[in-house]
């Protein structure tokens, strides 16, 4: 663990007691560290946008929390809001289809399963809340990748080592881009045996008030149980549910 990073971030905790602005001397005293050390950490936090420095006079320099923290806080709040709003809809969808329902979001270079409603079927998938997945494997992760802004998408793909994962049916960037374009055009994603063998996953996008895709709503189960007729029913109901969740988040289609 990088102790310098930890110590720098700990300085942000000094603003939790309600003080909106602090001087270098106050921060150094509260953190029990020399002023030069505190100044170095504060400069790093300022560069990252987590703190803002204001000068009233040459001797009166104060620090306050930066807008980057508000931006990050809004992302966390949005994720929590998604879970709260989506869960009743997911429960109803699971009840209607009797298959596992997942809520998936993007976190860095990976997809994360932040909610799961289990069916009462004897054969279930080995997924869990908190599970992380490669962004190009599984219907939910692939859908999130497909709807990323082009620049962000290409940057993420450039960091992927496709050949390192034998579970993926896609082994080249060219094939991946073509597949993602297909997903975006049709508006949903389907995977067959990508995360678990002999399983199928079907995912639809959840959008926020600004029409951004912020999560994937997925229904998954064994191929042996989900025939073509049931697949059509899953697609219809999952699409409807994803739209209802989106509308609850402020999306206007």
C-alpha positions in Angstrom: 0.0 0.0 0.0 1.3 3.5 -0.9 1.4 5.3 2.4 1.9 8.7 0.8 -1.4 8.3 -1.1 -3.2 7.2 2.0 -1.9 10.1 4.0 -2.8 12.6 1.3 -6.4 11.2 1.0 -6.7 11.3 4.8 -6.4 15.0 4.7 -9.8 15.2 3.0 -11.3 13.7 6.2 -10.4 17.0 8.0 -13.3 18.7 6.2 -15.9 16.2 7.6 -16.5 18.2 10.8 -18.2 21.0 8.9 -15.3 23.3 8.3 -15.6 24.4 4.6 -12.1 26.0 4.5 -8.8 25.3 6.2 -5.4 27.0 6.2 -2.2 25.1 5.7 -1.3 25.7 9.4 -4.7 24.3 10.5 -4.4 21.2 8.2 -0.8 20.5 9.3 -1.8 20.8 13.0 -4.9 18.7 12.7 -3.0 16.0 10.7 0.0 16.2 13.0 2.5 16.5 10.2 5.1 19.1 9.2 3.9 22.0 7.1 6.2 21.1 4.1 4.8 17.6 4.0 1.2 18.8 4.3 1.8 21.4 1.6 3.2 18.6 -0.7 0.1 16.4 -0.2 -2.2 19.4 -0.6 -0.6 20.3 -3.9 -1.2 16.8 -5.2 -4.9 16.9 -4.1 -5.2 20.3 -5.8 -3.7 19.0 -9.0 -6.3 16.2 -9.0 -9.2 18.6 -8.5 -10.0 17.3 -5.0 -9.1 20.5 -3.3 -9.2 24.1 -4.4 -6.9 26.8 -3.1 -8.0 30.4 -2.6 -5.9 33.4 -1.7 -7.6 36.2 0.1 -4.2 37.9 0.8 -0.6 36.7 0.4 -0.7 35.4 4.0 -4.3 34.1 3.9 -4.3 31.0 1.8 -7.1 28.5 2.4 -8.2 25.1 1.0 -11.7 23.9 0.3 -13.1 20.7 -1.2 -13.0 20.6 -5.0 -15.7 19.8 -7.6 -14.0 16.5 -8.5 -15.3 15.1 -5.2 -18.9 16.3 -6.1 -18.5 14.5 -9.4 -17.4 11.3 -7.8 -20.0 11.6 -5.1 -22.7 11.9 -7.8 -21.5 8.8 -9.5 -21.7 6.8 -6.2 -25.1 8.3 -5.4 -26.3 7.4 -8.9 -25.1 3.8 -8.5 -26.9 3.5 -5.1 -30.0 5.1 -6.7 -29.9 2.6 -9.5 -29.9 -0.4 -7.0 -32.7 1.1 -4.9 -35.0 1.9 -7.9 -34.2 -1.2 -9.9 -34.6 -3.8 -7.3 -38.4 -3.9 -7.1 -38.6 -4.1 -10.9 -35.9 -6.8 -10.9 -37.9 -8.8 -8.4 -41.0 -8.6 -10.5 -39.1 -9.6 -13.6 -37.6 -12.6 -11.8 -41.1 -13.6 -10.5 -42.5 -13.5 -14.1 -39.6 -15.3 -15.8 -38.3 -17.4 -12.9 -34.7 -16.9 -14.1 -31.8 -15.0 -12.4 -31.8 -11.2 -13.0 -28.7 -9.1 -12.7 -27.8 -5.4 -12.6 -24.4 -4.7 -14.0 -22.3 -1.4 -14.2 -18.9 -0.4 -15.4 -16.2 0.2 -12.9 -12.9 1.2 -14.4 -11.9 -1.5 -16.9 -14.3 -4.1 -15.6 -18.0 -4.8 -15.2 -19.4 -5.3 -11.7 -22.6 -7.0 -10.7 -24.2 -4.7 -8.1 -27.5 -6.5 -7.7 -28.9 -10.0 -8.2 -32.4 -11.5 -7.8 -32.2 -15.3 -7.8 -34.9 -17.6 -9.2 -36.1 -20.6 -7.3 -34.9 -23.0 -10.0 -32.7 -25.9 -8.9 -30.0 -25.1 -11.5 -28.7 -21.6 -11.1 -25.7 -19.5 -12.1 -22.7 -19.0 -9.9 -22.9 -15.2 -9.9 -23.0 -12.9 -6.9 -23.2 -9.3 -6.0 -19.7 -7.8 -6.3 -18.6 -10.2 -9.0 -16.2 -8.6 -11.5 -16.0 -9.6 -15.1 -13.9 -8.8 -18.2 -15.8 -6.0 -20.1 -16.0 -8.1 -23.3 -17.3 -11.4 -21.8 -21.0 -11.8 -21.0 -24.1 -10.0 -22.3 -24.1 -7.3 -19.6 -20.5 -6.3 -19.8 -20.5 -6.3 -23.6 -23.6 -4.1 -23.7 -21.9 -1.6 -21.4 -18.9 -1.6 -23.6 -21.0 -1.2 -26.8 -22.7 1.9 -25.6 -19.6 3.8 -24.3 -18.7 7.0 -26.1 -16.3 6.1 -29.0 -13.2 7.7 -27.4 -13.7 6.0 -24.1 -14.6 2.7 -25.8 -11.4 2.6 -27.9 -9.2 3.6 -24.9 -10.7 0.7 -22.9 -10.3 -1.8 -25.7 -6.7 -0.8 -26.3 -6.0 -2.0 -22.7 -7.7 -5.4 -23.2 -5.7 -8.5 -24.0 -8.2 -10.6 -25.9 -6.0 -13.5 -26.4 -5.5 -14.0 -22.7 -9.0 -15.2 -22.2 -10.0 -18.5 -23.8 -13.6 -18.1 -22.6 -14.2 -15.4 -25.1 -15.5 -16.2 -28.6 -13.8 -12.9 -29.8 -10.1 -13.0 -30.3 -9.4 -9.9 -32.3 -10.1 -6.1 -31.9 -11.6 -6.1 -35.4 -14.1 -8.8 -34.4 -14.9 -7.1 -31.1 -15.6 -3.7 -32.7 -17.9 -5.4 -35.3 -19.7 -7.3 -32.5 -20.2 -4.1 -30.4 -21.6 -2.3 -33.4 -24.1 -5.1 -33.9 -25.1 -4.8 -30.2 -25.6 -1.1 -30.4 -27.6 -1.3 -33.6 -30.0 -3.9 -32.3 -30.2 -2.4 -28.8 -29.5 -5.5 -26.7 -26.8 -8.1 -26.1 -26.9 -11.9 -26.0 -24.1 -14.2 -24.8 -23.9 -18.0 -25.1 -21.6 -19.9 -22.7 -19.3 -17.0 -22.2 -19.1 -16.7 -18.4 -20.5 -20.2 -17.7 -20.7 -23.0 -20.2 -24.2 -24.0 -21.5 -25.7 -20.7 -20.3 -27.4 -17.8 -22.1 -27.5 -14.2 -21.0 -29.7 -11.4 -22.4 -29.2 -7.8 -21.5 -30.8 -4.4 -22.2 -29.6 -0.9 -21.4 -30.7 1.2 -18.5 -30.4 4.9 -19.2 -30.4 8.0 -16.9 -32.0 11.4 -17.4 -29.3 12.5 -19.9 -29.9 9.3 -22.0 -26.5 7.8 -21.1 -26.4 4.0 -20.6 -25.4 3.6 -17.0 -26.2 -0.1 -16.3 -27.2 -3.3 -18.0 -30.3 -5.3 -16.9 -29.5 -9.0 -17.6 -31.5 -12.2 -17.4 -29.5 -15.5 -17.4 -30.1 -19.2 -17.3 -29.1 -22.6 -18.7 -29.5 -23.1 -22.4 -31.3 -26.4 -21.7 -34.1 -24.4 -20.0 -34.3 -21.4 -22.2 -35.6 -22.4 -25.6 -36.3 -20.0 -28.5 -39.9 -19.3 -27.3 -38.8 -18.5 -23.8 -35.9 -16.4 -25.1 -38.4 -14.2 -27.0 -40.4 -13.8 -23.8 -37.3 -12.9 -21.9 -36.2 -10.3 -24.4 -39.7 -8.7 -24.4 -40.0 -8.5 -20.7 -36.4 -7.5 -20.0 -36.6 -4.7 -22.6 -39.8 -3.4 -20.9 -38.4 -3.6 -17.4 -35.1 -1.8 -18.5 -37.2 1.0 -20.0 -39.4 1.3 -16.8 -36.2 1.5 -14.6 -34.8 4.1 -17.0 -37.9 6.2 -16.8 -37.8 6.0 -13.0 -34.3 7.4 -13.2 -35.5 10.4 -15.3 -35.0 9.0 -18.8 -37.4 10.4 -21.4 -37.3 8.2 -24.5 
